[in-house]
Amino acid sequence: MKLERIWYRFHFFTLLLVPFSWLFCLIVMLRRWIYCFVLKKAYFDIPIIIVGNINVGGTGKTPLVIWLAHFLKHHGYRVGIISRGYGSKIKEFPQTVRPSIHHPEEVGDEPFLLARRTGCPVTIDPKRARGVEHLIAHHDCNLIISDDGLQHYALKRDIEIAVIDGERRYGNGFCLPAGPLREPPSRLKSVDFIVVKGASHKKEITMHYALKPLRNVADENETQPLGYFLGQSLHAVAGVGNPRPFFNILLDNQCKIRPHIFPDHHPFKEQDFNFEENLPIVMTEKDAVKCRKFAKKNYWYLPIEARLPSSFGKRVLEKLQEKNSG
C-alpha cells in the first residue's frame, strides 16, 4: 500500500502510524528550536527568500520561483537561485547549472529547468550557505531565492514563502509518516506569505497557471495550441509530485488521455515510452527536459506560467526595502 493513498483520506492504517507522527513532530520542533537558540546560522548581507512547503510532494514551488526570479530581475535585482539539487549525480559542490553543457540527469530536473527558464545563475549544493557564497562570489548576485529549504534552518532567511496545493491542502493533517506534512500546520503562522495554487482562503495569495501553447519536445520551434488535440486520444505522462492537476488540464480541454504516472524526478529512458498504442504523447515541462535526447516527433509538452496578483509583488518589494533600510 502506498502511503500517499492514505495521506489524503481517512484510513484505519493511519491510526497505527499516529504515534510515529507525534515522535516526528517532536524531533522537528526540537531541531527548529536548536537552530533558533543554540546553533549559529549562516548570515549574509544580501536578502534571502525561501520558497518552500510543509507538504511532501508537488505544490507549485518551481513555477513560483520562476515567477519571482523574473519579477525581481525586472525590478533591478541580480537574482541567484540555490537548490539542493535533488536527483543530481554531481559529486563536487557547489556546482553552477549550465543548460548548454549539463544534462538534467547530471544536475537534477528542477535546477536545470530553473536555469533554463529564468536565465539566472542556479547553483546546487546540499549545504545551501556554501552555495550562496558561491553565487555572491562568482555571479555578483545581490538577492538569493532558495528553491525549497523551508526546513533548512542552518540558512538565515529574510522572507519565507510557503506554497500549498489548494485542492489537497494538508491532507489528513498528520505529519510523516501518518500524513504528508514535514511540519505541523502551525508552522505557517511564522511565514511571511502563504501562496496557494488554486482556491485560497483569507490572507492567502492565489496563484493560477496560464497555459502556453504545446511545444514539440524534439523541435521546440514547433508549437500547437492545446486545442490541437481536441477530442483526440493521447498518452499523458507525468513524473511529478502530484500529477492529477496536469491530467485534469488535459481532460478539461477535451482530450482523451491514457494516463501514465511515474515517480517524481523519474530518470526517463526511451523504453519508458514503449506504449501499446501509437498515440501523441504529452508531458510536463519538467519531464520534457529529460526526454529531449531521445524524443520523437509525437512528443509534446505543456508549458505553464504562474500568475500572481500585483499586490503580492508589491508586498515582496516592500519587505525587501525594509531589509535594505534596516
C-alpha positions in Angstrom: 0.0 0.0 0.0 1.4 3.4 -0.9 1.4 5.9 1.9 0.1 8.7 -0.3 -3.2 6.8 -0.7 -3.9 7.2 3.0 -2.4 10.6 3.4 -5.3 12.4 1.7 -8.2 10.3 3.0 -9.3 8.6 6.2 -7.9 5.1 6.7 -7.6 2.9 9.7 -3.9 2.3 8.9 -3.4 6.0 9.7 -4.1 5.3 13.4 -1.3 2.8 13.6 1.1 5.4 12.3 0.0 8.3 14.5 2.4 7.6 17.4 5.3 7.8 14.9 3.9 11.1 13.6 4.0 12.5 17.2 7.6 11.5 17.5 8.4 13.0 14.1 6.8 16.3 15.1 8.7 16.4 18.4 12.0 15.9 16.6 11.1 18.6 14.0 10.2 21.1 16.7 13.3 20.3 18.8 15.5 20.7 15.7 14.0 24.0 14.9 14.4 25.2 18.5 18.1 24.2 18.4 18.7 26.2 15.3 16.8 29.2 16.6 18.5 29.3 20.0 21.7 27.2 20.0 23.3 26.7 16.7 24.7 29.5 14.7 23.0 30.3 11.4 24.7 31.4 8.2 24.0 35.1 7.7 24.6 37.2 4.6 24.4 40.9 3.8 22.0 40.3 0.9 18.3 39.2 1.1 17.5 35.5 1.1 14.0 34.4 0.0 12.9 30.9 0.9 10.2 29.3 -1.3 9.2 26.0 0.3 6.3 24.0 1.7 5.3 21.9 4.6 3.9 19.1 2.5 5.7 16.2 0.8 5.2 16.2 -3.0 4.4 18.9 -5.6 2.7 22.1 -4.5 3.9 24.5 -7.2 7.2 25.8 -5.9 9.1 25.7 -9.2 6.6 27.9 -11.1 6.6 30.4 -8.2 10.4 30.5 -8.1 10.4 31.2 -11.9 7.8 34.0 -11.4 9.8 35.6 -8.5 13.0 35.5 -10.4 11.6 37.3 -13.5 9.7 39.8 -11.3 12.7 40.7 -9.2 15.1 40.9 -12.2 12.6 43.3 -13.7 12.9 45.4 -10.6 16.7 45.6 -10.8 17.9 42.7 -8.6 20.7 40.5 -9.6 19.0 37.2 -8.7 20.7 33.9 -8.0 18.9 30.7 -7.2 20.1 28.0 -4.8 18.9 24.4 -4.9 19.7 21.2 -3.0 19.9 19.5 -6.4 17.7 16.6 -5.6 18.3 13.7 -8.0 21.6 15.1 -9.4 24.6 13.0 -9.9 27.1 15.8 -9.3 29.7 14.8 -6.6 31.5 18.1 -6.3 29.8 21.1 -4.8 28.9 23.9 -5.3 28.0 23.4 -8.9 26.5 26.1 -11.2 24.0 24.7 -13.6 24.7 25.4 -17.3 21.9 24.2 -19.6 24.2 24.4 -22.6 26.6 21.8 -21.2 24.8 19.9 -18.4 22.1 17.3 -18.7 19.1 17.2 -16.4 20.2 13.8 -15.0 23.5 15.3 -14.0 22.2 18.4 -12.1 18.6 17.5 -11.4 15.5 18.3 -13.4 14.2 21.2 -11.3 17.6 23.1 -11.2 18.0 22.5 -14.9 14.5 23.9 -15.6 15.0 26.9 -13.3 18.3 27.8 -15.1 16.7 27.4 -18.5 13.5 29.3 -17.8 14.9 32.2 -15.6 18.3 32.9 -17.2 19.6 33.3 -13.6 22.6 31.6 -12.2 21.5 28.5 -10.4 23.8 26.7 -8.0 23.2 23.3 -6.5 24.7 22.4 -3.1 23.2 20.4 -0.2 24.9 23.0 2.0 22.9 25.9 0.9 25.1 28.5 2.7 28.1 27.4 0.7 26.0 27.7 -2.5 25.0 31.2 -1.5 28.6 32.2 -1.0 29.4 30.8 -4.5 26.6 32.8 -6.1 27.8 36.0 -4.5 31.5 35.5 -5.2 31.2 34.2 -8.8 28.0 35.8 -10.1 27.7 39.1 -8.2 24.2 38.3 -7.0 22.5 40.7 -4.6 19.5 38.6 -3.9 19.1 34.8 -3.5 16.0 32.7 -3.9 16.2 29.2 -2.3 14.1 26.6 -4.2 12.8 24.6 -1.2 14.6 24.9 2.1 11.8 26.0 4.4 13.1 23.3 6.8 16.8 24.2 6.2 17.3 26.2 9.3 21.0 26.5 9.0 20.5 29.3 6.5 19.0 32.6 7.7 16.1 34.0 5.7 14.6 37.4 5.2 11.4 36.3 3.6 9.6 32.9 3.9 7.0 31.9 1.3 5.1 28.7 1.8 3.3 27.1 -1.1 0.2 25.0 -0.7 -1.9 22.9 -3.1 -5.3 24.4 -2.8 -7.0 21.1 -3.6 -5.1 18.7 -1.3 -4.2 21.3 1.4 -2.8 19.4 4.4 -4.2 16.0 3.6 -5.3 14.3 6.8 -3.4 16.9 8.9 -0.8 14.5 10.3 3.0 14.7 10.0 5.1 11.9 8.4 4.6 9.0 8.3 0.9 9.1 9.1 0.3 12.1 6.9 2.0 14.2 4.2 3.3 17.0 6.4 7.0 17.8 7.1 6.0 20.2 9.8 2.7 20.8 11.6 0.3 23.4 10.0 1.1 25.8 12.9 4.5 26.4 11.2 2.6 28.6 8.7 1.9 31.2 11.3 5.6 32.2 11.2 6.0 32.6 7.4 5.6 35.9 5.6 3.4 34.7 2.7 1.2 31.7 2.1 0.8 31.2 -1.7 -2.0 28.7 -2.7 -2.1 27.0 -6.1 -5.8 27.2 -6.8 -8.6 28.2 -4.4 -7.3 30.2 -1.5 -8.6 31.2 1.9 -8.4 34.6 3.7 -4.9 36.1 4.0 -3.6 33.6 1.4 -2.3 34.6 -2.0 -3.8 32.9 -5.0 -1.6 31.5 -7.7 -3.0 30.4 -11.0 -1.4 28.8 -14.0 -1.5 30.3 -17.5 -1.3 27.6 -20.2 1.1 28.2 -23.0 1.0 26.6 -26.5 2.2 23.0 -26.6 5.8 22.6 -27.7 7.3 19.7 -29.5 10.0 18.1 -27.3 12.2 17.1 -30.3 11.8 20.5 -32.0 10.9 23.4 -29.7 10.3 25.7 -32.7 7.2 23.7 -33.4 4.2 24.8 -31.4 0.5 23.9 -31.4 -2.5 25.2 -29.4 -3.8 22.8 -26.7 -6.9 22.6 -28.8 -4.9 20.8 -31.4 -5.7 17.5 -29.6 -9.3 18.3 -29.0 -11.3 15.1 -28.9 -8.2 13.0 -29.6 -6.7 10.2 -27.6 -3.2 10.7 -26.3 -0.7 9.4 -23.7 -0.4 11.7 -20.8 2.9 11.3 -19.0 3.7 12.8 -15.6 6.7 12.2 -13.3 5.9 14.9 -10.8 4.9 15.1 -7.2 1.1 15.5 -7.9 0.2 14.6 -11.5 -3.6 15.0 -11.1 -3.7 18.8 -12.0 -1.8 18.1 -15.2 -4.2 15.3 -16.2 -7.2 17.5 -15.3 -5.9 20.3 -17.6 -5.9 17.8 -20.5 -9.3 16.4 -19.6 -10.7 19.9 -19.2 -9.5 20.6 -22.8 -11.5 17.6 -24.1 -8.5 15.3 -24.5 -9.0 11.6 -24.2 -6.0 10.6 -22.1 -4.2 7.4 -21.3 -2.5 8.4 -18.0 1.0 7.2 -17.2 2.2 8.1 -13.7 5.9 7.9 -12.9 7.7 8.7 -9.6 8.7 12.3 -9.0 12.1 13.1 -10.6 11.9 9.9 -12.6 15.0 9.5 -14.9 13.1 8.8 -18.1 14.5 6.5 -20.7 13.3 5.7 -24.2 11.9 2.4 -23.2 9.5 4.1 -20.7 7.5 5.2 -23.8 7.0 1.8 -25.4 3.3 2.1 -25.2 1.0 -0.3 -26.9 -0.9 2.4 -28.8 1.0 4.7 -31.1 -0.6 8.0 -30.0 0.7 11.5 -29.4 2.5 11.8 -26.0 2.0 14.9 -23.9 4.1 15.5 -20.7 5.0 18.2 -18.3 7.9 20.6 -19.0 9.9 19.2 -16.1 9.7 15.8 -17.6 10.4 17.0 -21.1 13.8 18.3 -20.3 14.9 14.7 -19.5 13.4 13.3 -22.7 14.8 15.7 -25.3 17.8 13.5 -26.3 15.5 10.6 -27.5 12.3 12.4 -28.2 10.3 11.6 -31.3 8.0 13.8 -33.4 4.9 12.8 -31.5 6.4 14.0 -28.1 4.9 17.3 -26.8 5.0 19.2 -23.5 2.7 21.7 -21.9 4.5 24.9 -20.6 2.8 26.7 -17.8 3.4 30.1 -16.2 2.5 31.2 -12.7 0.1 34.2 -12.4 0.0 36.1 -9.1 -1.7 39.4 -8.1 0.3 42.6 -8.4 -0.3 43.2 -4.7 1.8 40.2 -3.9 4.8 41.6 -5.8 4.4 45.0 -4.2 4.4 43.4 -0.7 7.6 41.4 -1.5 9.3 44.6 -2.7 8.2 46.4 0.5 9.7 43.7 2.6 13.0 43.8 0.7 13.1 47.6 1.2 12.7 47.1 4.9 15.6 44.7 4.8 17.8 47.2 2.9 16.8 50.1 5.2 17.5 48.0 8.3 
